[in-house]
Structure formats: structure tokens, C-alpha cells
Amino acid sequence: MTGERLAQGLAELADERVDHRFKGLPPDAEGLTVGELAAERRNLFDGGFTTPVLALSAEAVEHNLAALETYSTRHGLAFAPHGKTCMAPQLFARQLEHGAWGITAAVPHQARVYRTYGIQRIFLANELVDAAALRWLAGELAADPDFRFVCYVDSLPGIALMDAALREAGATRPVDVVIELGAGEGARTGVRTEAECLELADAIAGVDTLRLVGVAGYEGEVPDADGERVRAWLRRLVSLAVEFDKAGRFADLDRIVVSAGGSAWFDAVAEVFEEIPALSAPVLKLLRSGAYVSHDDGHYRRLTPFNRIPDEGDLQPAFRLWAQVVSRPTPGQAFLNAGKRDAAHDLDLPRAQVVRSGRDGSERPADGITVTGLSDQHAWLATERAGDVEVGDWVGLGLSHPCTSFDKWQLIPLVERDGTVVDFVRTFF
């Protein structure tokens, strides 16, 4: 049933009409379905696409999907990639095809998108206290006995709010929860001490609307993170699971959930989770890295664990934003027609990588060209030589931070190495 719902949803995306909502697409494609346009296999550079246009490398996406599947399998990890990165059902489908256990969410809207497309296992890495969302969740759990949902708890008031909302909704199945262990003082969410974790476990045991199934957290929030500090926190998380199990907190479970793992420290997660001893039930060692699917040319390129463990694999940047030189007011300055509305800029500015001649389509490295700033709809370029670019040239930009790249584009061309557009990725933000 899940596969049928997902396949139907993807078919409906292919039947969506191309129109003004989707920037960068060819004006003469107006009225075609997305599937019809993809079937034409137009070229990104001479097929009528307008600038700016964001492209995803078909080859890099496939490489990255395979890389994390291989890594997770090798280390005995289940994988629930964080879907908030891309919010793209087509990529969720491919992640599931590459062995993902389920998809992670952060807020109720994301979980609703997932369910619309038949995602059968959702890990919500947040405490869920919204009464309307809990009513919806109770209905989903009642309607589908095979639907598996897990979320964080990190406070006594949160447990009370969840219990009240679920009782009012007439919930027929308890919501599975994991206690979130905070990464340290000054970190983001999560319980700060093991003693507080025990209080929460007692409170969960006192209600019949919730079921404690494990522990979780996010090592990316460890203050002054380095390998030693991250591993120390992960060992605290594992010890908490062991102590809960010894105390009988996980009685009658078929799986005990222990979850962590962003995109910067999954090697440490794999190492420490291998140390988890045998418990009263098999342990679902759940990794949640999400940025890997597109990777990037900045933040995650610097942080990926594969820099430390190159023998284990690698990730390839999949995004390239193409923009056009629209002004060349001085020999040392030029402006592109892409800005903050089009490019991620919260962590690093885009990097000029390649120039495609507006005259003959030839490509050359963007040597001597630097993006120095972004306006809403312009990128500011500093150029070392008067001949570096001219009005009409296309400039390919590498981006930093996938999460704030996907969310600026509703329909993204998936492009093969030679420029052939083979599909379009629909996002829901």
C-alpha cells in the first residue's frame, strides 16, 4: 500500500502543469505537464530555460544516495534521512529505494507532506505539543495500523500537553516517544541531566497515550564540538539507554530506538553505536543525516566525516546555480541576476565556479571572479581582469547549505553532465 501511494503521488507530480509558479523554466513550456517537459530532454543551456536557474546534478545525487546507503549498511545503522533538507517526495522515494528505514521530520507540516506521499515510518526530531497536529496524528495512527511514528519528548509540560490532546482526540494507539538528551549547557533542545530523563520516563509510564521506545539527541549541538566531546556525549546517550533497559523501561518492545546523527559527525555516531551492548530487544540504531543527498560546495564540504575517513567513501556537491551577467559597470565589477531570493547565503556566499560564454557556449573556469555580496536579485562580482566576464555570459555558482538552497525553488531541473534535463524535483516548503 505504501509503495502504491508513493507511486500515485509521484505520478500526480508528473501531471502538474508548467506555468508561472516555477521560475527558470522555459516560457514556451507553459501548459505542458512536468512529465511531458522532462520527456523532451531539453538542454539546460539552449533549451529555453531562463536565468537564474538552479540545477541538480543527476550523477552527484545518485552517487550520494549510494554512498550513505553503503556506509549505513557497513556499520549496521538504520537510516532515516532528515527530509526537511529537501522536502522533495521524489528524493524521499529514492532514499527509500536506497535502503532508508523512514524519513525524519522537524515539524507537523513536514509529517503531513510525508503521509500524503505514503511515507510509512516518520521520526519527528522535536517535541510535538500542538493539539491540532496531535489530533491529526491520532487519526493517522488509528487509520493505518502499519504506520510507525516516533517523536521526541524533553519536558514534563510537554508530556502533559501531549497526553491531554491525545485523550481529547480519542487516540486509539499510543504515540511512541524517545527522550531527547540535550547536548550540553547552552545547546538547543533536550533534557540537560540524566536525573531529569528519569523524571520524564516516570511521567511517560504514568499515561497510556504515550509509549517510551528509546532515547535520542543531536550531537551537532555539542558545545565546542570535537571528536572527543561528541563521542563523550554519544556515550552518555548509550548509557542512558542501557540504564533504562536495566530498569525495565523498555519491556514488551520489539525494537529499542537509539538515534542521533547529523551530517557532520556520523562517523562518531557509527563508532559509538557499535559499542551498544545487547539489550532486552534488538536496537534500532537510527542515523538521521539529511544534507548528504545534495551535499554542497561550502559548509558541508568542509564538515563531512568523509574528510576524516576517505576510505569509507565521499560525497559530491550536486547543486549549481546558473545566473547571467546583466551589468558590467567597471572593469573590476559585474552583476549577476541571482541574489538572496535564489541562492543560499546564511552560512557562506556562493562561489563562482565556471563561466559559460554567452557568445558561443564555451566554458572556462571562473578564475579571478569572486562573489562579494548578494542583494535580493543581484550577485555582486569582483573581477580581477576586464575580460573575465561580459554581459550575457552565464556563471555557474556553487552553493553552501542545502537546507536553504532547496527551499528557494519549487521545481528544480535534474541535469545530466552534458546539460540534458532528465527530470524535475518538486519541493514542498
Secondary structure, DSSP 8 states (H G I E B T S, - for coil): -HHHHHHHHHHHHHTSB--TTSTTS-GGGTTSBHHHHHHTT-BTTTSS--SSEEEEEHHHHHHHHHHHHHHHHHTT-EE--BTTTT--HHHHHHHHHTT-S-EEESSHHHHHHHHHTT--EEEEEEE---HHHHHHHHHHHHH-TT-EEEEEE--HHHHHHHHHHHHHTT-SS-EEEEEEB--STT-SSSBSSHHHHHHHHHHHHT-SSEEEEEEE--GGGSTT--HHHHHHHHHHHHHHHHHHHHTTTTTT-S-EEEEE--SS-HHHHHHHHTT----SS-EEEEE---GGGT--SSHHHHH-GGGT-GGG------EEEEEEEEEEEETTEEEES--TTTS--SSS--EEEEEE-TTT--EEE-TTEEEEEE-SS-EEEEESSTTS--TT-EEEEE-S-THHHHTT-SEEEEE-TTSBEEEEEE---
